[in-house]
Amino acid sequence: RGITMKHATKAPVFSASPLVLVVATVCAVLFIAPACDAFVIRHGLPRTTALSARDKITKSDDEWRSILTQDQFYVLREEGTEPPNSSQLNLIDDAEGTFICAACKSPLFPAEAKFDSGTGWPSFYAPVDNDAVAFHTDFKLLLPRTECRCATCDGHLGHMFDDGPDPTGQRFCMNGVAMEFSPTTIDEDVGEPYKPSAQQVLPTAIFNAFAGALAFNSLLTNVEQGITSPLAIGLPSILATYCGLQAARALSRL
């Protein structure tokens, strides 16, 4: 009798188990994070963190609608985003003055802190002081981002990223419709670089570390199974490296 040889089946580039875990993680973030945010709002818990407290201005939606334009209300009160390159504030350059909140007229950013980020939205490297902007963790794009709000009226302004110029290394990417320009200057030093809390940093670090570990595990599995095609080796390697760097970058913000 002939001997039947059973050939080992090579594993795919990504095995089913890691894919299931990735999908489960994505679904958890998509559904659990908004649910947690809704719980915070429903029970009146603080959603924002300011370095210092300002006197608050509170109005109903109807009151804000009577003050703001439709576009201003959409961005400031409904957390919308204006199209890039749509704001006239992008044209203000080398001017003396202050960018103020369009809703409550509180000072937000000095003109001297404005720079061209190339994104199409007005960008600044620091607010006028540590009382101007409040920060909130935003999960709308799956991974947490640092949302910026007016510390006085809680109006949505935009988001803060860690890819700005010196001296802070931060980029406050703002919606121009949420602000106005005033030629009045404020004789104060700009605010200190914002240091996020562990609550804002750890979700990003954990997510990227988990995804990087899955990609690295898939790389090892492919090597063990003898799958050495450029796709089988290159894709998991790139993903593992990228996710690892993102996790390290997130932890460096603590």
Disulfide bonds with the S-S distance in Angstrom:
none
